[in-house]
């Protein structure tokens, strides 16, 4: 019984199905259905993005010289891949939220880290001010520390 009490204290339900106020119950249901719609839309975005990656690779490989990717082509291909991976992480966040009614903090932080990593990968340092690079570095370090702390607590 102590484990159940401890678990219930650790789990914070954002949108409980049972609530004493009927209006709140209806609103929670509407929000849960909206999250389901977001999951469907995110799945469509992922499929569309995969098609974009295929198109980007095809375009780069069919330009002269054929079947060779230069340095800029690789950045374009990497730049096309990363949003798909981020979209998949967001979909997983939505799916976990639907399954548990709890925001998965560690996964949200991992998604943010992936978004920062994408920014770093496609960053053109010739056009970027030093302050912007330091800001990205600070965000990456802060997210990394937050992720580490949350993972350590788990």
C-alpha positions as CSV (number, residue, x, y, z in Angstrom):
1,X,0.0,0.0,0.0
2,X,2.9,2.4,0.7
3,X,4.1,2.0,-2.9
4,X,0.7,2.9,-4.2
5,X,0.6,6.0,-2.0
6,X,4.1,7.0,-3.0
7,X,3.3,6.5,-6.7
8,X,0.1,8.6,-6.5
9,X,2.1,11.4,-4.9
10,X,4.7,11.2,-7.8
11,X,2.1,11.2,-10.6
12,X,0.4,14.5,-11.3
13,X,-2.6,14.1,-13.6
14,X,-3.0,17.1,-15.8
15,X,-6.5,16.2,-17.2
16,X,-8.2,13.6,-14.9
17,X,-11.2,11.9,-16.4
18,X,-13.1,12.1,-13.1
19,X,-13.7,15.5,-11.7
20,X,-16.5,16.7,-9.4
21,X,-17.5,19.6,-11.8
22,X,-19.3,18.4,-14.9
23,X,-18.0,21.4,-16.9
24,X,-14.4,20.6,-16.1
25,X,-15.0,16.9,-17.0
26,X,-16.3,18.1,-20.4
27,X,-13.5,20.5,-20.9
28,X,-10.9,17.8,-20.0
29,X,-12.5,15.5,-22.5
30,X,-12.4,18.2,-25.2
31,X,-8.7,18.8,-24.5
32,X,-7.9,15.1,-24.6
33,X,-9.7,14.8,-27.9
34,X,-7.7,17.8,-29.2
35,X,-4.5,16.1,-28.1
36,X,-5.6,13.0,-30.1
37,X,-6.1,15.2,-33.1
38,X,-2.7,16.7,-32.6
39,X,-1.3,13.1,-32.6
40,X,-3.0,12.4,-36.0
41,X,-1.7,15.7,-37.4
42,X,1.8,15.0,-36.2
43,X,1.8,11.6,-37.8
44,X,0.8,13.2,-41.1
45,X,3.6,15.8,-40.7
46,X,6.1,13.0,-40.1
47,X,5.0,11.2,-43.2
48,X,5.1,14.4,-45.2
49,X,8.6,15.2,-43.8
50,X,9.9,11.8,-44.7
51,X,8.7,12.4,-48.3
52,X,10.6,15.7,-48.2
53,X,13.8,13.9,-47.0
54,X,13.5,11.5,-49.9
55,X,12.9,14.3,-52.3
56,X,15.9,16.3,-50.9
57,X,18.2,13.3,-51.3
58,X,16.9,12.6,-54.8
59,X,17.4,16.2,-55.8
60,X,21.0,16.3,-54.5
61,X,22.0,12.9,-56.0
62,X,20.6,13.7,-59.5
63,X,22.5,17.0,-59.8
64,X,25.9,17.0,-61.6
65,X,28.1,15.3,-60.6
66,X,25.6,12.4,-60.4
67,X,25.4,10.3,-57.2
68,X,27.9,12.5,-55.3
69,X,27.1,14.8,-52.3
70,X,29.3,17.7,-51.6
71,X,29.7,19.5,-48.3
72,X,26.6,21.8,-48.8
73,X,24.5,18.8,-50.0
74,X,25.3,17.0,-46.8
75,X,24.1,19.9,-44.7
76,X,20.9,20.1,-46.7
77,X,20.3,16.4,-46.2
78,X,21.1,16.6,-42.5
79,X,18.9,19.7,-42.3
80,X,16.0,17.7,-43.8
81,X,16.5,14.8,-41.4
82,X,16.6,16.6,-38.1
83,X,13.0,18.1,-38.2
84,X,11.7,14.6,-38.9
85,X,13.5,13.3,-35.8
86,X,12.2,16.2,-33.8
87,X,8.6,15.6,-35.1
88,X,8.9,11.9,-34.0
89,X,10.0,13.0,-30.6
90,X,7.1,15.4,-30.4
91,X,4.7,12.6,-31.5
92,X,6.1,10.4,-28.7
93,X,5.5,13.2,-26.2
94,X,1.9,13.5,-27.4
95,X,1.5,9.7,-27.3
96,X,2.9,9.5,-23.7
97,X,0.7,12.4,-22.7
98,X,-2.4,10.6,-24.0
99,X,-1.4,7.3,-22.3
100,X,-0.6,8.7,-18.9
101,X,-2.1,12.3,-18.6
102,X,1.4,13.3,-17.3
103,X,3.8,15.5,-19.2
104,X,7.0,13.4,-19.7
105,X,9.6,16.0,-18.6
106,X,12.7,13.9,-19.5
107,X,11.4,13.4,-23.1
108,X,10.4,17.0,-23.5
109,X,14.0,18.0,-22.4
110,X,15.4,15.4,-24.9
111,X,13.3,16.9,-27.7
112,X,14.6,20.4,-26.8
113,X,18.1,19.1,-26.8
114,X,17.6,17.5,-30.3
115,X,16.2,20.9,-31.5
116,X,19.3,22.7,-30.3
117,X,21.5,20.0,-31.8
118,X,19.7,20.5,-35.2
119,X,20.4,24.2,-34.9
120,X,24.1,23.5,-34.2
121,X,24.3,21.1,-37.1
122,X,22.9,23.5,-39.7
123,X,24.4,26.6,-38.3
124,X,26.4,28.6,-40.8
125,X,29.2,30.2,-38.8
126,X,30.1,32.6,-41.5
127,X,26.8,34.5,-41.0
128,X,26.4,34.0,-37.3
129,X,27.3,36.5,-34.6
130,X,29.4,35.3,-31.6
131,X,26.6,36.3,-29.1
132,X,24.2,34.0,-31.0
133,X,26.6,31.1,-30.8
134,X,27.1,31.7,-27.0
135,X,23.3,31.8,-26.5
136,X,22.9,28.5,-28.3
137,X,25.7,27.0,-26.2
138,X,24.1,28.3,-23.0
139,X,20.8,26.8,-24.0
140,X,22.4,23.5,-24.8
141,X,24.3,23.4,-21.5
142,X,21.2,24.4,-19.5
143,X,19.1,21.7,-21.2
144,X,21.8,19.2,-20.8
145,X,22.1,19.9,-17.0
146,X,18.3,19.8,-16.7
147,X,18.1,16.5,-18.6
148,X,20.9,15.0,-16.4
149,X,19.2,16.1,-13.2
150,X,15.8,14.7,-14.3
151,X,17.4,11.4,-15.5
152,X,19.4,11.2,-12.2
153,X,16.2,11.6,-10.2
154,X,14.4,8.8,-12.1
